[in-house]
Amino acid sequence: MKSWSQAPPLKPPLWSTAAGDPTEGLSLEQLRQWYEERAESRLKGQYESTVRGIVELLEDASSAPLRLTALRITAPHTSQAFLDNLLSPYLGSRKTSDSPYSTVRSVLKQTRDVTQALAATSIFTSLQPTLVRSLSPLAETGDVELLVVAKGRSRRFLKGETNVGNSEASGSISGKLFNTLGCGDSLSVVVSTGTRTRRSTEISFDQPLPGWELNTRGEGGLWEYERDWTGWAGCWERQRGAKAGISTRTLLGHHTLAYTLVSRQIHTLAPTASLSTRLAAGTNIKSSFTHTLQNSAPNWSYRLAQEVAGLAGDAKFVRLEADFSRAIPLTTNLSTSFTARTAFIRPLSESPVPLSDRAFLGGPTSVRMFRMNNMGPHDGLDATGGELAASAGLSLLGNFPGRALFWPLQWQLFVNSGTLGRLLPGDDLATAVRTTLSRPSVSVGLGLVGRMDPIRVEFNLGVPLAAAKGEGLARGWSVGIGLEFL
C-alpha cells in the first residue's frame, strides 16, 4: 500500500494571499487605502453571494403551488360595488385548477396588480397587502387569501389664496369633497373675486364611469363670473354656463369631449365704448361641442382643441386651436425654450363671431410688453379681437453662479411675436391669412423667472420693437404670474 508522507508544519510569519500583498514602499496613507479597498472588495463579494443565494431560493420557491381564493379589502368610505367592479379582472378564474394564479410567482404578481389598481384610484394614502392561509372550511393545501388594509386620504379640503401681478389682484376660496359617494368621485367649489374678475363661482363634479377603465371619468360643471373688460373693450362681460363631458387617457394624451351651454352678456358700457362694442352689447347663447387633446412631459407639451358651435343658440362657428412648447438644455446652467400658439375661428352664418368667442393677444403671459388683450384690430380705443391669431416666443434661460445656482430663480432673455386678424363672413380665407401674417408685432426684453411649481412668476424689463397702429404698449417693467407663458 502506498503511504503518504506528512506535510511539514506551517511556521510563522504567515502572509494573507486573499487579495495579494501590498506593494513594498507604500506610504502609510497608501497602505491604509489599500486595506480599505481589500475590505470593501470582500464585503462586495459576500453581498453578491448572499443576493445570489436569495434569488436562487426565490426562483426555486416561485414555482411552488399556491392558489388565491379570496380578496378582502378593508377600505373605509368606499363603495363595495366600486371595488367589485375595479377588482373583477383579478377574480375571474381563481378557483380553477389551471388558474393562471396557481403558483407563488403568479400570486405575488396578482398581489402587485391589485395594489396598483387600488393606488390608481387616488383614494388611499397607504395600502398594506398581506397573504394569509385561507379561512374557508373547504380550503385545500396551498389556498391563501389576500388581505389589503387601506388608509383613505382626507375627504375634505379648504384653501384660500391671493394673487397679485400686472396691476391685477384677486382672492379665492376653494373647497373640495373627495370620495363622497365612495367611488373616487370629486366635488369642487371655487369662489373668487378680484380687480378684473369681480366675482366668480365654479362648481365641478367628476367620477369614474362604471364599467369603463379607471382613467375614464364623467365630468359636469356649473359656473358664473363677471369680468371687467374696460381695459381693452370698454365693457363688462357676465357668463353663466353648464358643461357635461367625458375624459380619458390614451397613448396620445388626455382627451376631453364635452357639451357646453352658456349665456354671455356684454353690459355696463364705458362712455368711450366704440361702435363695435355697442353693437356686441346684449345677451347671446352658445351651444357647442368641444374636444381637447393635451399631453406634457418635463421638456415639452402640446394641446389641440376643436369646437363646433351652432346646434342651438346665437353663436355659429368652428374653432381650431393648437399650442406647443419645447425646452432644450444647452449646457448644465443654460437652456432655451420655444412656445407657439395658433387659433382659427370660421363663422358659419352671416353674423360675425360674438365678441366673447374671439381670440385676444397681449399681456405678461401672452405677448410680453403689450397691454392685456390690446393687440390686433381696434375700433377707436377698443380692441375688437380676431378670428385669426398666431404668437410665438423664444427664451434663453440661465442659472446664477455660486450659491444662487440652487435657487428657484433664473435670468432670461426673450423675443415674442404675435399677430391678430379678422375673418368676417364672406371674407376670402387665403387673403385674410396672408394679411394677418404679414404684420406681426415683436417685443424683446430680459428679466427674472421664479418657479414655485406649478406657478411661475416673471419680473421683466422690455420694449416693443414693432407694433400695429392702435395696439396698447407696455414699455418698461412688468410682472406676470401664471401657469403657462409664451
C-alpha positions in Angstrom: 0.0 0.0 0.0 1.3 3.4 -0.9 2.0 5.7 2.1 1.7 9.4 2.1 4.3 11.5 3.9 3.1 14.0 6.4 3.2 17.6 5.3 5.7 19.8 7.2 4.1 22.1 9.8 3.4 25.8 8.9 5.6 28.3 10.6 5.1 32.0 11.1 5.2 34.6 9.9 2.2 34.0 7.5 1.1 36.4 4.8 -2.5 36.8 3.6 -3.0 36.0 0.0 -6.7 36.8 -0.2 -6.1 39.8 -2.3 -2.4 39.7 -2.8 0.2 41.6 -0.8 0.6 45.3 -0.7 3.4 46.7 -2.8 6.6 47.5 -0.9 7.4 51.1 -0.4 3.8 52.3 0.1 3.3 55.3 2.4 1.1 55.0 5.5 -1.9 56.7 3.7 -1.5 54.5 0.6 -1.3 51.4 2.8 -4.5 52.4 4.7 -6.3 52.9 1.3 -5.1 49.5 0.1 -6.5 47.7 3.1 -9.8 49.7 2.8 -10.2 48.7 -0.8 -9.5 45.0 0.1 -12.1 45.1 2.9 -14.6 46.7 0.5 -13.9 44.0 -2.1 -14.5 41.2 0.4 -17.8 42.8 1.6 -19.0 43.2 -2.0 -18.2 39.6 -2.7 -20.1 38.4 0.4 -23.1 40.7 -0.5 -23.2 39.4 -4.1 -23.1 35.8 -2.9 -25.9 36.4 -0.4 -28.1 38.1 -3.0 -27.4 35.3 -5.5 -28.5 32.8 -2.8 -31.7 34.7 -2.1 -32.6 35.0 -5.8 -32.0 31.2 -6.3 -34.1 30.5 -3.3 -37.0 32.7 -4.6 -36.6 31.1 -8.0 -37.0 27.7 -6.6 -40.0 28.7 -4.4 -41.7 30.7 -7.2 -42.9 27.6 -8.9 -44.4 26.1 -5.8 -48.2 25.6 -5.9 -50.2 28.4 -4.4 -53.8 29.5 -5.1 -55.5 32.7 -4.3 -59.1 32.0 -3.2 -60.3 35.4 -2.0 -59.6 39.1 -1.9 -60.6 41.1 1.2 -60.3 44.8 1.1 -60.6 47.0 4.2 -61.3 50.4 2.7 -63.3 53.0 4.7 -65.9 55.2 3.0 -65.6 53.2 -0.3 -68.4 51.5 -2.2 -68.3 47.8 -2.3 -69.8 47.8 -5.8 -67.0 50.2 -6.9 -64.3 47.8 -5.5 -66.0 44.8 -7.1 -66.0 46.4 -10.5 -62.4 47.6 -10.1 -61.0 44.2 -8.9 -63.2 41.9 -11.0 -60.4 41.3 -13.6 -58.3 39.6 -10.9 -61.1 37.3 -9.6 -62.4 35.6 -12.7 -60.6 32.3 -12.8 -59.0 32.0 -9.4 -60.9 28.7 -8.4 -59.9 26.6 -11.4 -57.1 24.1 -11.1 -55.4 25.5 -14.2 -55.8 29.1 -13.0 -53.0 31.5 -14.0 -52.7 32.4 -10.4 -51.8 29.0 -9.1 -48.1 29.4 -8.1 -46.2 31.6 -5.7 -44.9 33.8 -8.6 -48.3 34.3 -10.1 -50.0 35.1 -6.7 -47.3 37.6 -5.9 -47.9 39.2 -9.4 -51.6 39.4 -8.7 -51.0 41.0 -5.3 -48.9 43.7 -7.0 -51.6 44.2 -9.7 -54.4 44.5 -7.1 -52.3 47.0 -5.1 -51.5 49.1 -8.2 -55.2 49.1 -9.2 -56.2 50.4 -5.8 -53.4 53.0 -5.7 -54.5 54.3 -9.1 -57.9 55.4 -7.7 -56.0 58.1 -5.6 -58.5 57.3 -2.8 -55.9 55.9 -0.4 -52.7 57.2 1.1 -51.4 53.8 2.1 -52.0 50.1 1.2 -50.8 47.1 3.2 -51.3 43.8 1.4 -50.9 40.5 3.3 -51.2 36.9 2.2 -52.8 34.6 4.9 -53.9 31.0 5.0 -57.5 30.6 3.7 -60.1 30.6 6.4 -62.7 28.7 4.3 -63.7 25.3 5.7 -63.4 24.0 2.1 -59.8 25.3 1.7 -57.2 23.0 0.4 -53.5 22.9 0.9 -51.9 25.9 -0.7 -55.0 28.1 -0.7 -54.5 31.7 0.5 -56.4 34.9 0.8 -55.2 38.4 0.0 -56.0 41.0 2.7 -55.4 44.7 1.9 -55.8 47.3 4.6 -56.2 50.7 3.0 -56.0 54.1 4.7 -58.1 56.7 3.0 -56.9 60.2 2.1 -58.6 63.3 3.6 -62.1 63.7 2.2 -62.4 67.4 2.8 -60.2 70.3 1.6 -60.4 74.0 2.1 -57.9 76.6 0.8 -57.7 80.4 0.5 -55.2 82.2 -1.7 -54.4 85.6 -3.1 -52.6 86.6 -6.4 -51.1 89.9 -7.3 -49.4 90.9 -10.5 -49.5 93.2 -13.5 -51.9 95.7 -11.8 -54.3 92.9 -11.1 -55.2 91.3 -7.7 -57.6 88.5 -6.8 -58.5 86.4 -3.9 -60.2 83.0 -3.8 -61.5 80.3 -1.5 -61.7 76.7 -2.8 -63.3 73.7 -1.2 -63.3 70.1 -2.2 -65.2 67.0 -1.1 -63.5 63.8 -2.2 -65.0 60.2 -2.4 -68.3 61.4 -1.0 -70.1 58.6 -2.9 -67.4 56.1 -2.3 -66.4 55.7 -5.9 -63.4 58.0 -6.3 -65.7 61.0 -7.0 -64.7 64.6 -6.5 -66.9 67.7 -5.9 -65.1 71.1 -6.1 -66.4 74.7 -5.4 -64.3 77.8 -6.1 -65.4 81.3 -5.2 -63.2 84.2 -6.1 -63.2 88.0 -6.6 -60.7 90.5 -7.9 -60.0 93.7 -9.7 -60.8 92.3 -13.1 -63.0 89.3 -12.2 -65.5 91.0 -9.9 -67.0 87.7 -8.8 -66.7 84.1 -9.9 -68.3 80.9 -8.8 -67.5 77.5 -10.2 -68.8 74.1 -9.2 -67.5 70.9 -10.8 -68.0 67.2 -10.3 -66.4 64.1 -11.7 -66.2 60.4 -11.1 -65.1 57.2 -12.8 -67.7 55.8 -15.2 -69.0 52.3 -14.1 -67.9 49.6 -16.5 -65.1 51.7 -18.0 -61.4 51.9 -17.3 -60.5 53.8 -14.2 -59.0 56.7 -16.1 -62.3 57.3 -18.0 -64.3 59.8 -16.0 -67.6 61.6 -16.4 -67.5 65.3 -15.7 -70.0 68.1 -15.1 -69.9 71.7 -14.0 -71.7 75.0 -13.5 -70.1 78.4 -13.4 -70.9 82.1 -13.3 -68.5 85.0 -13.4 -68.3 88.7 -14.2 -65.2 90.2 -15.7 -64.0 93.8 -16.2 -63.2 94.3 -19.9 -63.0 98.1 -19.7 -59.2 97.9 -20.1 -59.4 96.7 -23.7 -63.1 96.6 -24.9 -64.9 99.3 -22.9 -67.4 96.9 -21.2 -68.1 94.2 -18.7 -68.9 90.5 -19.5 -71.1 88.2 -17.5 -71.2 84.4 -18.1 -73.5 81.7 -16.8 -72.9 78.2 -18.1 -73.1 74.4 -17.7 -70.9 71.6 -19.1 -71.1 67.8 -19.3 -68.5 65.6 -20.7 -66.2 62.6 -20.6 -62.5 62.4 -20.3 -60.0 59.6 -20.8 -56.3 59.0 -21.4 -54.7 57.3 -24.5 -51.2 57.0 -25.8 -51.6 60.4 -27.4 -52.5 62.1 -24.2 -55.6 63.3 -22.2 -58.8 63.6 -24.2 -61.9 65.5 -23.1 -65.2 65.5 -25.1 -67.8 67.9 -23.7 -71.0 69.7 -24.5 -71.4 73.3 -23.2 -74.4 75.6 -22.9 -73.5 79.1 -21.9 -75.2 82.5 -21.8 -72.9 85.6 -22.2 -73.9 89.2 -21.6 -72.0 92.3 -22.6 -73.1 95.1 -20.3 -72.1 98.3 -18.4 -70.6 100.0 -21.4 -68.0 102.7 -20.8 -68.7 106.2 -22.0 -65.9 105.8 -24.5 -67.1 102.4 -25.8 -66.6 102.0 -29.5 -69.4 101.3 -32.0 -68.2 97.7 -32.3 -68.6 97.2 -28.6 -72.0 98.8 -28.6 -73.2 96.5 -31.4 -72.0 93.5 -29.4 -73.8 94.5 -26.3 -76.7 92.3 -25.0 -77.1 88.6 -24.4 -76.2 85.8 -26.7 -76.4 82.0 -26.2 -73.8 79.4 -27.3 -74.3 75.7 -27.6 -71.2 73.8 -28.6 -69.3 70.5 -28.6 -65.6 70.6 -27.8 -62.8 68.1 -28.0 -59.4 68.8 -26.3 -56.2 66.7 -26.5 -53.3 67.6 -24.3 -50.1 65.9 -23.2 -47.0 67.0 -21.4 -43.6 65.9 -20.3 -40.8 67.7 -18.4 -39.4 69.3 -21.5 -42.4 69.6 -23.9 -46.2 69.9 -24.0 -48.9 70.3 -26.6 -52.6 71.0 -26.8 -55.1 70.6 -29.6 -58.7 71.9 -29.3 -61.7 71.8 -31.6 -65.1 73.4 -31.1 -68.2 73.4 -33.2 -70.9 75.9 -32.1 -74.4 76.2 -33.7 -76.5 73.3 -32.6 -78.7 75.9 -30.8 -78.3 79.5 -29.7 -76.8 82.6 -31.4 -73.2 81.6 -31.9 -72.3 79.6 -35.0 -68.7 78.9 -35.8 -65.8 76.4 -36.0 -62.8 76.9 -33.8 -59.4 75.2 -34.1 -56.5 75.8 -31.6 -53.0 74.4 -31.3 -50.4 75.1 -28.6 -46.9 73.7 -28.5 -43.9 74.3 -26.2 -40.4 72.8 -26.0 -37.5 73.3 -23.7 -34.0 72.3 -24.7 -31.0 72.1 -22.3 -27.9 73.7 -23.9 -25.4 73.3 -21.1 -25.6 72.5 -17.4 -26.7 76.0 -16.5 -28.2 77.2 -19.8 -31.4 76.3 -21.6 -33.7 77.6 -24.3 -37.5 77.3 -24.7 -39.8 77.8 -27.6 -43.6 78.2 -27.5 -46.1 78.6 -30.3 -49.9 79.2 -30.2 -52.4 79.5 -33.0 -56.2 80.0 -33.3 -58.5 79.8 -36.2 -62.2 80.7 -36.0 -64.5 80.3 -39.0 -68.0 81.8 -38.8 -70.8 79.5 -40.1 -73.5 82.2 -40.5 -73.9 85.7 -41.9 -73.2 87.1 -38.4 -69.7 87.8 -37.1 -68.3 85.6 -34.4 -69.5 87.0 -31.0 -67.1 89.2 -29.1 -66.9 86.7 -26.2 -65.6 83.9 -28.6 -62.9 85.9 -30.4 -59.2 85.5 -29.8 -57.2 88.2 -28.0 -53.4 88.6 -27.6 -51.2 90.7 -25.3 -50.2 90.6 -21.7 -47.5 89.2 -19.4 -48.4 85.6 -20.1 -49.1 86.2 -23.8 -47.0 88.5 -26.0 -45.0 90.4 -23.4 -44.6 94.2 -23.4 -48.1 94.7 -24.8 -51.1 95.6 -22.7 -53.5 92.9 -21.7 -55.6 91.8 -24.7 -54.7 95.0 -26.5 -53.2 93.7 -29.7 -54.7 93.4 -33.2 -57.5 95.3 -34.8 -59.0 98.3 -32.9 -62.2 100.4 -33.2 -61.2 103.6 -31.5 -59.8 102.8 -28.1 -61.3 99.3 -28.0 -59.6 96.1 -29.2 -62.1 94.0 -31.3 -60.2 90.7 -31.0 -59.9 88.5 -34.1 -60.7 85.2 -35.7 -57.1 84.5 -36.8 -54.3 84.5 -34.2 -50.7 83.4 -34.1 -48.0 84.0 -31.5 -44.5 82.6 -30.7 -41.9 83.1 -28.0 -38.2 82.2 -27.8 -36.4 82.5 -24.5 -32.9 81.9 -23.2 -32.8 81.0 -19.5 -29.8 80.6 -17.3 -28.9 79.9 -13.6 -27.0 82.4 -11.5 -23.5 81.4 -10.4 -22.3 80.4 -7.0 -24.8 79.5 -4.3 -27.6 81.0 -6.4 -27.2 78.0 -8.7 -29.6 76.1 -6.4 -32.1 78.9 -6.1 -35.5 78.6 -7.8 -34.6 81.8 -9.7 -33.2 82.2 -13.2 -32.5 85.1 -15.6 -34.0 85.2 -19.1 -33.7 86.9 -22.4 -36.9 86.7 -24.6 -38.2 87.6 -28.0 -42.0 87.5 -28.5 -44.0 87.9 -31.7 -47.8 87.8 -32.4 -50.4 88.8 -34.9 -54.2 89.0 -34.9 -56.6 89.4 -37.7 -60.3 89.4 -38.6 -62.2 86.8 -40.7 -65.7 88.1 -41.3 -68.5 86.2 -43.1 -67.8 86.3 -46.8 -64.1 87.1 -46.5 -61.6 85.1 -48.6 -59.7 82.8 -46.2 -56.3 82.9 -48.0 -56.3 86.7 -48.3 -57.2 87.1 -44.6 -54.4 84.7 -43.5 -51.9 86.4 -45.8 -52.8 89.8 -44.5 -52.7 88.7 -40.8 -49.3 87.1 -41.1 -47.7 90.0 -43.0 -47.9 92.4 -40.0 -46.5 90.7 -36.8 -45.8 92.7 -33.7 -42.5 92.0 -31.9 -41.1 92.6 -28.5 -37.8 91.9 -26.7 -36.6 92.1 -23.1 -34.9 90.5 -20.2 -35.9 89.6 -16.7 -36.1 87.2 -13.7 -38.0 84.0 -13.6 -39.1 82.5 -10.3 -40.5 78.9 -10.2 -42.8 77.8 -7.4 -44.3 74.7 -9.2 -46.7 74.8 -10.8 -46.8 78.6 -10.6 -44.3 80.8 -12.5 -43.5 84.4 -11.6 -41.7 86.8 -14.0 -40.3 90.3 -13.5 -39.4 91.7 -16.9 -37.9 94.8 -18.5 -38.5 95.1 -22.2 -39.7 97.2 -25.1 -41.9 96.5 -28.3 -39.8 96.6 -31.5 -42.8 96.6 -33.9 -46.5 97.2 -33.3 -49.6 97.9 -35.4 -51.4 101.2 -35.1 -53.6 101.4 -32.0 -52.1 98.5 -30.1 -51.6 99.0 -26.4 -47.9 99.1 -25.5 -46.4 98.3 -22.1 -42.9 99.6 -22.1 -40.7 99.2 -19.0 -41.3 96.9 -16.1 -44.0 94.3 -16.0 -44.9 91.5 -13.6 -46.5 88.2 -14.7 -47.9 85.4 -12.5 -49.4 82.3 -14.2 -49.1 78.6 -15.1 -48.2 79.0 -18.8 -46.2 81.7 -20.5 -45.3 82.4 -24.2 
